[in-house]
Amino acid sequence: MRKRKVLIVGGGSAGWMTAAYLNGALNKQGTEQNVLIELLESPDIPRILVGEATIPSMRHLLTVVGIDELEFMKATDATFKQSIKYCNCVQNDNSFYHHPFTSMRVQPIDRAGSDWLKSDRSIPFMETCSAQPIICEMGLAPLMLGKWDMGSHLNYAYHMNAQKFADYLRDFSTARGVVHRLANLTDIEMQGSDRIVAVTTDQQQRLTADLFVDCTGFKAKLIEEQLGVGFEDCSQWLLCDRAITMHLPYDKFYPGMVRPYTTATALSAGWIWDIPMQNQRSVGYVHSSQFISVEQAEQEMRAYQGPGTEHLKARVVDFKVGRRQGNWRGNCVAIGLSGGFIEPLESTGL
């Protein structure tokens, strides 16, 4: 019987997460080959790779793929993420609050909010719902070196180097049966108006599949350019449309500890993420181009860190905020930026 085939067009984090997950779920982590999985990646198109923070569902992905957590963290410069710490969001007074990944709820009805409002509010609300804000402020990890003996386990995610993560997934997946082709997409063959038959490349390849996954980023080569699925623009509600990013190596810009949380700090025309990895911090100023120029935004981002960043290169990333009017058309599914991007106010690009 002919095996079904999935062709993923586009690499980067979206493409390789899709390939690794499908291979883990459908082919039992590469031990069986029930479905042929192939990925076409352009050698000439750079990866976006801005967000390096994740949410707890990333642990589910690693489990399905079959990746050892320790090996993954070593390979990607990963650190633990237990919360998002929001700073200066009410007024510029250095106030903050944590959004932790673990909460203590009284079942079946959670009255924590009303109970806190009726109290004298001397204890911050975040500390009445979870121990994680204090654990984060103490710089502690969500795991122990030995056996866990502190009651319920803490939920967590990761910060990571997204470039290394994509490369790690590529090597892991190809060793377990995923076919990797390096070539540029040149044409798309159709059957009717909504069924893709094959794609051709500049290496004279004709690649067929039963299901095509569009991971071509904002260009959306399959779902939009070929199948005509429109884009729902949300910029009238979400004003941020540009980011300036920079990496701060620990040899000069070490904050005293590797923070086990993402920091999101409000600035004049948006907010800045501060993501700690094992060897450096990634910072990025997400802002609205309507209210601040690129030069002013870069100055504000460098002022956030303080003196000494003049020699560090900053990168400008423009993005459109919205979603695809449909992420599945015919035999094509859009994953990642080709399906849309809703600026999340905490840097969960992966």
Secondary structure as the mmCIF struct_conf table of DSSP 4:
data_model
#
loop_
_struct_conf.conf_type_id
_struct_conf.id
_struct_conf.beg_label_comp_id
_struct_conf.beg_label_asym_id
_struct_conf.beg_label_seq_id
_struct_conf.end_label_comp_id
_struct_conf.end_label_asym_id
_struct_conf.end_label_seq_id
HELX_LH_PP_P HELX_LH_PP_P1 ARG A 2 LYS A 3
STRN STRN1 ARG A 4 VAL A 9
HELX_RH_AL_P HELX_RH_AL_P1 GLY A 12 LEU A 26
TURN_TY1_P TURN_TY1_P1 ASN A 27 THR A 31
BEND BEND1 GLU A 32 GLU A 32
BEND BEND2 ASN A 34 ASN A 34
STRN STRN2 VAL A 35 GLU A 41
BEND BEND3 PRO A 43 ILE A 45
HELX_LH_PP_P HELX_LH_PP_P2 PRO A 46 ARG A 47
STRN STRN3 ALA A 53 ALA A 53
TURN_TY1_P TURN_TY1_P2 PRO A 56 PRO A 56
HELX_RH_AL_P HELX_RH_AL_P2 SER A 57 VAL A 65
TURN_TY1_P TURN_TY1_P3 GLY A 66 GLY A 66
HELX_RH_AL_P HELX_RH_AL_P3 GLU A 69 THR A 76
TURN_TY1_P TURN_TY1_P4 ASP A 77 ASP A 77
STRN STRN4 THR A 79 LYS A 81
STRN STRN5 SER A 83 CYS A 87
BEND BEND4 ASN A 88 ASN A 94
STRN STRN6 PHE A 96 PRO A 100
BEND BEND5 PHE A 101 PHE A 101
BEND BEND6 GLN A 107 PRO A 108
HELX_RH_AL_P HELX_RH_AL_P4 ALA A 112 LYS A 118
BEND BEND7 SER A 119 SER A 119
BEND BEND8 ILE A 123 ILE A 123
HELX_RH_AL_P HELX_RH_AL_P5 PHE A 125 CYS A 129
BEND BEND9 ALA A 131 ALA A 131
HELX_RH_AL_P HELX_RH_AL_P6 GLN A 132 GLU A 137
TURN_TY1_P TURN_TY1_P5 MET A 138 GLY A 139
BEND BEND10 PRO A 142 LEU A 143
BEND BEND11 LEU A 145 GLY A 146
BEND BEND12 MET A 150 SER A 152
HELX_LH_PP_P HELX_LH_PP_P3 HIS A 153 ASN A 155
STRN STRN7 ALA A 157 HIS A 159
HELX_RH_AL_P HELX_RH_AL_P7 ALA A 162 THR A 174
TURN_TY1_P TURN_TY1_P6 ALA A 175 GLY A 177
STRN STRN8 VAL A 179 LEU A 182
STRN STRN9 LEU A 185 GLN A 191
TURN_TY1_P TURN_TY1_P7 GLY A 192 ASP A 194
STRN STRN10 ARG A 195 THR A 201
TURN_TY1_P TURN_TY1_P8 ASP A 202 GLN A 203
BEND BEND13 GLN A 204 GLN A 204
STRN STRN11 ARG A 206 THR A 208
BEND BEND14 ASP A 210 ASP A 210
STRN STRN12 LEU A 211 ASP A 214
HELX_RH_3T_P HELX_RH_3T_P1 GLY A 217 LYS A 219
HELX_RH_PI_P HELX_RH_PI_P1 LYS A 221 GLN A 226
TURN_TY1_P TURN_TY1_P9 LEU A 227 LEU A 227
STRN STRN13 PHE A 231 ASP A 233
TURN_TY1_P TURN_TY1_P10 SER A 235 TRP A 237
STRN STRN14 ARG A 242 PRO A 249
HELX_RH_AL_P HELX_RH_AL_P8 TYR A 250 PHE A 253
BEND BEND15 GLY A 256 MET A 257
BEND BEND16 PRO A 260 TYR A 261
STRN STRN15 THR A 262 LEU A 267
TURN_TY1_P TURN_TY1_P11 SER A 268 ALA A 269
STRN STRN16 GLY A 270 PRO A 276
BEND BEND17 GLN A 278 ASN A 279
STRN STRN17 GLN A 280 HIS A 287
TURN_TY1_P TURN_TY1_P12 SER A 289 PHE A 291
BEND BEND18 ILE A 292 ILE A 292
HELX_RH_AL_P HELX_RH_AL_P9 VAL A 294 GLN A 305
TURN_TY1_P TURN_TY1_P13 PRO A 307 GLY A 308
TURN_TY1_P TURN_TY1_P14 GLU A 310 HIS A 311
BEND BEND19 LEU A 312 LEU A 312
STRN STRN18 ARG A 315 ASP A 318
STRN STRN19 GLY A 322 ARG A 324
BEND BEND20 GLN A 325 GLN A 325
BEND BEND21 ASN A 327 ASN A 327
STRN STRN20 TRP A 328 ARG A 329
TURN_TY1_P TURN_TY1_P15 GLY A 330 ASN A 331
STRN STRN21 CYS A 332 ALA A 334
HELX_RH_3T_P HELX_RH_3T_P2 GLY A 336 SER A 338
TURN_TY1_P TURN_TY1_P16 GLY A 339 GLY A 339
STRN STRN22 GLY A 340 PHE A 341
BEND BEND22 LEU A 345 GLU A 346
#
